[in-house]
Amino acid sequence: MIMHAGWSKSFTINDAKSNEVLYLAEFHPFGWFCPKPLGARGGFILHNGVARKDPILAAAGDVTVFEQKVNPFGNESNILLPPLPKKDNVKASTTVSQTETMIGKSTPNNGVAFQFSIEAGRSMRREKFEWRKVSEGGNESVAWELMRHPSASRRVPPEGEIIAKLSWLPTSLVNVANPLSPKPIFTLQLMNSLESGLLGERCILTVVMTALRLWHLRIKGKDKRSYIRIGEK
């Protein structure tokens, strides 16, 4: 899929092959009032459709309203999702009220990773995932790779499984000349067990929201190792 940045804080998620608009993601900078569940926190609100009137699917953003002032080097992000059903015969609520956390960490060899956990698969067992920043010596077009951590499942190799790739897109001269036209900003490629649907829709939704959040962190300079190291200290 391709994310496009439009005017008036409107971002769209498009099919990479047909360029069909699939979903609308509203971007709200820090301090702007926006509907629940974010309120005045900076972040994204994803709609189940292509209009603001469509129901909210999920959100991702800052942990606190005044995060930049209170904790400018905080490494945590909130991912807001619908709650899980309590019983097998009860449908999950459509209200976005369950909060998951994504945490940025420095790793050996001057690496950076953003870690989160979410229910995956038919059993909805919680699994750990990690966005790993691709080194400069790797694929230059890919910025981040999403690793599924090894678990009790025999399907995941000991070294983990890459299930998504995130690539930033350069701004073309055409878009610069026409600032009102939607600008493609990054691509998100689902792979292996995530692409096949084996990990389930809830996991896919979380991956999309964490990808949007990584773009938000990037424009604030909060995805850099130096920034994360200060927060860790």
N, C-alpha and C positions, 0 to 999 in steps of 0.2 A: 504494500500500500504506500501511497505518497501523501504527505501532509502539505497542504497549501495554506499560506498565510494571506488572508484577505484584508480589506479595510474594515474599520470599526470593530476591531478585536475578534473578527470571525475567522476561524481556522476550519478547514474541511479535510476530511479523510477520504481520499479518492482511491479507486481501484487502479493499480499500477498499469494494467493492460488496457482497459477501456476508458480510463480517466473518469469514470462515473463517480459522482459524489455520493458517498455512503453515509457519512455522519458529519454532524457539526460539532466542533469543539470551541467553546467561547474562552478566550484568553482574557484574564483580568489581572492587570498589574497590581502591585502592592498598594493598599490604601483605597482602592476603588470599591465602591459599594456594588455588590452583586448578589443574586439570590442565594439562598441556602443550597448546598451545605457549606460553601466557603465563606460567605459573608464578605468581610473586608480583607480577607487573606488573599494574597496573590496566588494565582494558579489557573488551572483549566477546569471547565465543566463540560462533560461530554453528553450530548443529547442522543436519544434513540431515534434518529432521523436527521433531516437536513434543515430544520427550522428551530428557532428558540422556543417555540410553543410545544415542541415534542418533549416527552418525558425525559428526565435526567437519568442517565445510565450510571455514571460514576464521576468522580472529581479527583483532582490531585493538586496539592499546593503546599504552602508554608504551614508549619505547625502552629504558629501563633500569629496574631494580627500584626504585631509590631516586631516581627522577627528580626528585621534588619537593624533595629535599634536595641532590642533587648538581648539578642544572641546572634550577632552578625556572622559568627563563624560556626553556627550550628550545622550539623551534617545530616539532620533528619528531615524527611518529607512525609507528609500524610497522603495516603491513597484511600479514598472514601468509596465504599462499595455497598450494594444492597446486602442485608444480612442473609445468612444461610437459613433454610427452613429448619424448624426445630424437630419436625417429625416427617416421616416419609410421605405421609398423605396430606401434608400441609405445604402449600406453595410458598416460596420465599417472598418476603415483602419487597415492593418496588421502591421503598423509601431508602435513599442512600444514607445509611447511618453507621455502618461498620467501618472502623478505621484500621488500616494496615500501615505499617511503617517501613520506609525505605531508608537505609543508612549508608552514607558514604564513608569509605575506609581507604587508608593507604595500604598498599600491599608491597611485598618484596620486589626488588628490581625496579624501583621507582614507578610502581603501578598504582592504579586507582580502580576501585570497584564500588558498586552500589548494590547492596544486598537487601532482599525482601523474602518473605515467605507467604504462601497462599495455598488454598485447597486445590488439589489437582486430581484428575482422573475420575473414574466411576466411584471409587471409594471416598473421594473428596478428602484424602489424607493430605495434611500439610507437608509441603516440600519447600526446600530452600533453593533460591535462584540468585544469580549474581551477574549484573552487567559489568563486564570487564573492558576497560579501555584498551583499544588495540594499539600496540606500539608503532612508532613511526616506521619501523623496519618491516611491518606487516603489509596487509592490503591497504593502500592509501585511500581507497574509496570507502572503506568501512571504518567507522569511528568507534563503535562498541559492539561487542558480542555478548549474547545472553547465555550463561552457562547454567544448566540444570545440575545441581549437585548430586553426587552418587548417593543412592539410598538402598533400602532393602530390596528394591525391584531389580531383577536381573537384567532388565532392559537398559539400565543406565550403566555405562562402563565406569571403571574405577576413576578415570580421569574426568568424568562428567560428560555431558552432552550439550553441544551448541544447538540452541533451539530458535535463535533469532539474531538478526544482524541489523544494526542501525547505521545509516550513512547520511552525513550532512551533504547538502547540495549547494553549489556556488550560485550566487545571484547572477542571472544573465543580463546582458546589456539591454535586451528587450524589456525586461521587467523594470530596469532602472529608468528607461525612457518613459514607461507607462506605470507610474506608482500606484494606480488604482487597480491594476490587474493582479489577480492572485499569484503569489510567488511560491513555487515549490521549495520547501526548506529542508525536508529530509525524507528518506525512504525507510520503511520498516519491512523487512523480509522475514516471514515466519518459516521455520525449518523443522524437519524431522518430526518428533512427537507432538510439537506444537502445531505444525502445519497440518498434520493428519487428523487433528482433533482429539487425539488420545488424552491430552491433558485437560480438555474441557473448555467451555466458553468462559467460565469465571477466570481461569488462568490467562486466556487470550486477552480478556478485558483488562486485566491487571498489567499485562505486558504493554498494551497500548498506552495505558495511563502512565506507566513508568517511563516510556519512551518520550511522551509529551513533557513529562517532568524533567527529564534529562536535557531537553532543549531549553526549558525555562532556566535550569541551573546554569547551562552553558552561557546564555546571554547575560547572566549576572556574574559570570566568572567563578561560580561555585563548584565547578567540576574539575578544577585544577588540583593537582597533588599538593602544591604549596598551601593552598587555601584549606584543604582538608586537614593537613598536618597541623596547622595552627589550631583548628577546632579540636583535634585530638589531644593537644597539649593543654 
